[in-house]
Amino acid sequence: MIKPAKKDDLFLADVRDAEPNTTPGCHLALWWLGQAGFLLKATDTETNARHMLLDPYLSDSLTKKYAKTEIPHDRMTEIVIAPARLDFVDVITSSHNHTDHLDAETICPILEAKQGAPTKMVVVEAGKPLAAERLGVEPNKLIGMDDGREVDVAGFKIFGVPAAHETIETDDQGRHQFLGYVIRVGGRTIYHAGDTVRYDGMVERLRPLNIDVALLPINGPGAARGVAGNLAGPEAAILAHEIGAKLAVPCHYDMFHFNTASPAAFIAICRQLGQPYRVLKCGQRLVVS
C-alpha cells in the first residue's frame, strides 16, 4: 500500500499552515488526494480562507462494490483523510457521475459535518437527478454545470468545458455528460480535466484561457488492461504544452491496481517539450505561485 506524503492530523496541519506570506494578493495552494481528487485553498488574509474539493474519492466504496468480480478495485494508496474531517470545505465539484468522481461515501459525510454555511455542490446539469439521488438531496440543492456555463461559488469562478470520456456525450437536451472545470481564483487559473481524451477543438478552446496549472489524467491507453477513456501520459504532456499551461500535474493513477499508469512517460515528454511539470505524492502540497 502506498503511503501518502501526509495524512490525517499531519495533512490537516499542512492545510491549516498554508497561509499567506509577505507576497501581496491571494495565496493559492492545492493538494492531490488521489485519483482525480484535489483540495484547493485560496487565502487572502489569515481570516479569509476558502476551500474547494475537486472530484474527491476518499473511501473504499468501489473496493467493496467490485469485490469478487473480474475487475476488483483494490486500493493502491491509503486514504489521506477521513471525509468528515473536511468540515471546512466551501464547495465540492464533480465532473461526472462515475463513483470515483461522485462518491456518496466521501461527499455525504462532508455535507453533514459542515459547520456554518452549507457546503455547495457543483455537478453536471445532465446528471443532476442521479447525483441528487446518490447524495440524498433535492436536485435544487445542487448547482448544475454545462459547457460554457460559469458560476461564482465561495469566491471561486467555475467555468465548464467539454470532456470526452472516449467521446463527447450529451443528453437529449444537448447537455454534456462529462465536463472539465476551469477555476479562477486570486488571479490564477486551474484547469481540472475530469476524465477525458483529446477531441477536435480542445486545444483551441483551452489555449486562450491562460491556464496556470493543468490537472490531467494519465491512465489512458497503455495503462493496466488497456483501459481507455483518458489521456495517456505522453498525450497529457503534449496537451499541456499545446494549451500553454504554465505547469502540468498528472493524476488518475496509483489508486486501483487494474487501472493505473506510471508517470514516467509523462515526465519524459514534458522534458522533451520543455513543458514545466510537477508530479505530486498523494497528500502533498503545491503552492501555485
N, C-alpha and C positions, 0 to 999 in steps of 0.2 A: 504494500500500500504506500502510495506517495504521500509524504507529509508536507503540509503547506508551509510556506515560509513563516507565516504567523497564523495562529488560530485562537479561538476562544478569547480569554482575557487579554492576551498579547495583541491579538488582532484589533479588538475594540480600543485598546490603549493607543495603537498606531493610528486608528481613525480619529480618535479624540485629539491626538497630538499634532495632527496635520493642520496646523493653524497658520495664519498669515505671518510672514516675516516682515522685514523692513521694506520689501518691494511694494510700491503703491498698487492699488487695484485689487481685483479678485484673485484669490489663491485657489487653484483647482488641482485636485488630486483624484486618482482613481486606483482601484484595487481589482485584480482579477479574482473572481470567486469560483472559477472552474467552468467548463463547458463554454457557453456564450454569456455567462453572468459577470457583471461588473457592478461595483459600487462607485458612484461619483460623489465627491464632496466639494462644494463651492463655498468659499468663506470670504466675506467682505470685511468683517470685523470679528473679534473673538465672540461676540454675542449674536452674530448673524451668519449661521452656517445652514446650508441646505443640502439635502442628501437625496440621491436618486439611485434606484436599483434598475439595472437593465437585464432582463431575461434571467432572473436568478433561479438556480436549481440547487437547493440546499437540503435535500432529503434523500431517502433511499426508495422513493415511490416506484421508480422504474425497475429497480433491482427486485422488488417484491412482485411487481406486476409480471415480469418476464422470467421469473424463476421457473426452472424445469421446462423451458421452451427451447426451441432451436436457436434462439438469439438471446441468451441470458445477458442481462445488462449488469455485469459485475463491475462494481465501482473500483476505479484505479486510484483515486485521490481522496483523502479524508475530507470530511465536511469541515469547512473553515469556521463556521459559526452557526449555532442554533438559530433558526429564523426569528423566534420570539424575542431574541436579544437585539434585533434590529428595529426596536420600537421607536427610533428617532427618524426613520426614513419618511420623507415627504411625498415621494412619488415613485411608483413602480411601473415599468413598461414591459409589455410582452409584444414581440414582433410577429408572433403567430401562435396557433393553438396547440402545437405539439407540446407534450408534457415537460420536456426539458427546457421549454421556454415559457410555459404557463403551468406551473406546478402548484396545485392547491395545497399540498403539504408544506410548501415553502411560503406561499403568499398569505394563506389564511391566518397562520399564527402572527404574522406581522400586522395584518389589518386588525386583529383582535387585541394585540398588545399596545398599539399606538396610543400614546398619551396626548391629550390636547386635540388639535385639529386632525381629522382623519386623514390617513394616507390616501392619496389619489391614485387611481389605477387606470393606466392607458393601455388599450388593446386595439386590435384591428377591428374596424367597424363591421366588416363582413363576418367576423367570428364572434361578435358581441353576445349573441344569445347563448352560444356554447360556453363562452367564458363566464358569463353570469351564472349559468347553471353549475359549472365546475366550482366556482368560488362561493356559491351560495349567497349571491347578492342580486338585487334588482338591476336589470340592464341599464336603467337611468343613472345608476351609481358609477358606471364606467364611462371613461372618456374614449370615444371611438375615433380611430385614425384611419386615413386612407392616403393614397398617393396625392401629393400636393397640399394636403391639409396641414395647417400649423396651429398649435395651441401653446399657450404660456401657462405653465403649471409650476407653482412654487419658485418662480424666477428662472425656470428652465424653459427655453423656447424649443419646442419639439416639432420637427418637420418630417412628414412621411415621404419616403421614396420607395419605388418598387423593389422587391426582391424576387428572384426566380429560384425557387426550391426545385430545381431541374427545369421548370418552365414558369413563365408568368401565368398565374392562375387568378381568375376573377369569378365573382358570383354572377347571378343572373341580372344584377343591377350594375355590373361593371366595377364592383368594389374589389380591391386586391385582398387575396387571402394571405399573402406573405409580404411583409414590409421590412425595410431598413429605416432607421431613425437617424436624423441629423439633429444634434443637440447643440444649441448655442447658449453659452453662459459665460459671463465675465470676459467678453471679447474673444472667446475661444470657441472652436467648432469641433465637435466629436462626431464621427460617423460610426454608428453601430450597424453592421450589415445584416444582422439576423442570420438566417440560413439563405445562402444564395450562391448561384453560379453567375458567370458573366453573361450579359444579354446585350442585344443591339441597343445602342444609345446610352448605355450605362455610364461610360466614361464622359461623354458629352454632358450628361445630366449632373454628374458629381464634380467635374473639374472646376466649374465656376463658383463652387460653394466655399472655396478656400479652407479646406479641411486641415486642421492641426493634427488630429490623431484619428487614424482609421483602425477600427477593431474588426478584424477579418477572420472568418473561419478558414481552416486549412485541412480539413479531414475529407476532402473530396476524392475523386478517382485516384487510386493508388493507396488509399488507406486500407485498413484491415477489411477483408472480404469485398474489396472494391466498392465500398459504399459511395454512391453518387449523391447529388443534391447540394453539394457545397464546393467552393473553390478548393483546389489542391494548393499546397504550399507555394509552388512557383507561380501559379495563377494569381494568388493573393498578392505576392510581391510585385508582379507586373502591374496589377490593377492599382495598387497603392502608388506606384511610380507614375502611372499614366494619369491618375486623377490629381497628382501634385500633393499628395498627403505629406505633411512635414514629418510625420512619424507613423510607422505601421506596427501594429501589435497583433500577433496571431492568437487565435482562440479556437474553441471547439475541438479539443483533443485532450488526452490524458484523463478522460472521465470514464469511458467504458472500453473494456478490452476488445470488444468486437468492432469498435468504431473509433479508431484513433489514428494518429499520424505523428511522425517525428517532425519538429520544426526545422530540421537540418536543411532540407531543400528550400524552404522559405528563406532561411538565413543566407544560403549560398546565392540565390538570385538577387536578394536585396543588396548583397555586397557587390555582385557583378554590375548591377544597375546604379550603384551609388545611392540607393534608397535608404534613408535613415529608418532604423527599426529598433524595437525593444522586445525581448522575449521575457515575459514575467513568469515568476513562480506563482502558483496559487497562493493567495493571501498576501501578495507583495504589492507595495505602494509604488505608483508612478506619479511624479509631480509634472503637471502639464505647464511648462514654462513658456 
